[in-house]
């Protein structure tokens, strides 16, 4: 993968590759399979009987390479199987970030959803010189001023921003790739 991507990127100045990390919940009914448990499914918007796979994907231009799919096994599952070591989904993601072969000729940007956009995953990205982009959960805190030692919950801040004329920000309009105003 590394050699292939570096060959593709050689003539492209400032080329960027993307390391995408996420998990997938796969509905299952067989309770005796490895890693079977109750996991949240965004598709079903519920906790369902399933297996959860944590994985990374490296993408550059029209080429994508999946890496290291890891079966998440719950703490309860691992306690019932003494040969298993419990690892959180974040632990599995960090392991993958630290071992994926990154092309030296590309700047790499990591893309993560709100679950994986946290200090543990961001620390692994910093170790590998990966710039990370993600979505913050609304229950996270942000320091909005130097007099704010604890931080303000983002959901409170969003409520504040929704109130007209109560904040120092102004709304702007930009055009998307299809020319629509947003």
N, C-alpha and C positions, 0 to 999 in steps of 0.2 A: 504494500500500500504506500509506504513512505517513498519508495523509489518512483513509483508510478505517478504520485501526486507531484513530487519534485520535478519530474520530467515535464508534466503538463504545465506547471507553474513557472518554469524557467524563463520563458520570454515575457511573462506577465509581471510588470512592475507593481509593487504594492498589493500583490495577490493575498486574498484572505481565505482561510479554510475555517470550517465551523465544526466544533465538537459539541454534539447534542447529547444531553443525558436525560433519561426519563425511565419510568417503569411502566410495565404493562400488566394489567390484571387479566388472567385467563380463567374464565369460569370452568369449574370442575365439579364432578359429583363423587368421584372415587376418593374416599377418605384415607386410603392407605398409601397414596402416592407421596413422594418426597415433597416437602414444602407446602402440603395442603393446609389451608387455613382460611380464616375470614379476613378478606382484604377489601379496602374501599375501591370501588369501581366508578370512575367518572362517567363511563357510558351508562351505567345503571343508576348512578347517583345514589348508591347504597353500598353497604358492606355485604359481600356475597361470598359463598364458598368458592375458593379459587386457589390458583398459584399466582405468584407475582414475580415477574422477571425484571431485573434492573439491568439496563444496558446503555452503552454509548455508541454513537454513530459519528464517523468523521465524514464530512461532506465538503467537496470542492468542485466547482463548476457542475457538471452533470454526473459526477462520480461520487458514490457513497460507499463507505466501508463500515459494516457493523463490527463492534468489538465486544468481547468478553461478556456475553449474557450471563448474568448471575442469578441463580434461583434464590429468592428471599425465603428464609425459613424463620418463622416466628420464634420468640423466646420459649413459648410453651412447647412448640414442636421440638426445639433443641433440647429442652429439659427431658423430654421423653426419649431422646436418642443421644446417649452419652458420647458417641463418636462425632457429634455435630457441635460446632462452635457458633454461638449466636452472634450475628452481625446485623446491625441496623441497615436499612436501605441507604442511609447516608454513608455508612462504613463501606458498603459495596460500591457506591458511586465514587467515593474517594479512591478506593483501590484501583478502579478502572481509569480514573483521570491520571493517577500517578504512573500507570504502566502503558498507556496507549502510545504508540510510536508517532510522535509529531514530526512533520516535515520541517526541516530547518529553514527552508526557503520561503515559508509562509508565515504570516501573522495568523495566529489561531484565536478565534473568539468562541467562548463557550456559551451555549444557550440552554437555559434551565427554567423549569416552571417554578412556581412559588414554593413548592415543597422542598426543592433542592437548592434554592437560592438562599443559602444560609452560611454561617461562619465556617463550618466544617468543610463544605464543598468549595467555598470561595478561597479558603486557605490552601487547599490542594491546587486550585487554579493558579494562585499566586506562585506556588512552588514551581510550577511548570511554565510560568510566564504566559498564561492564558488570560485574556481579558474576558470577563464574564458579563453576560446580560441576562436578566431575569425579571420576574414580576415579584414584587413584595406582597406578602399577605397583609390584609388590612389590619390584623391584630399586632403587627410589628410596630416598633417605636422609632421615631426619627427625632434627632435634635434639630429643632427649628430656630433656636437662638442660643447664644452663649450663656444666657441665664437659665437655660433649661437642662439641669443636670441629669434628669431621668429620661427625658424624651416624651414626646406626645404620640399617642397611638395614631396610626395612619387613618383609621376610620374616623376618628375625631377631626383630624386635619381635613379629610375629604368633606365632612359635613360643613366645616368652616369655609372651605373653598366654594361650596355650592350656594352659600348665602351671598346674594348680590351686594356689591359695594362694601363688604365687610373685610376685604383683604387687599393687599397691595398688588395683586396680580391682574393682568388683563388677558382676555381671551383673544387668540389670533386664529386666522383661517389660513390653511395651507391646502394645496392641491395634491391629491394622491397620484399614483402612476397612471390612472385612467383619466386624469384631469378633473375629477370631482372635488368640490370644496368640502373640506373637513374642518 
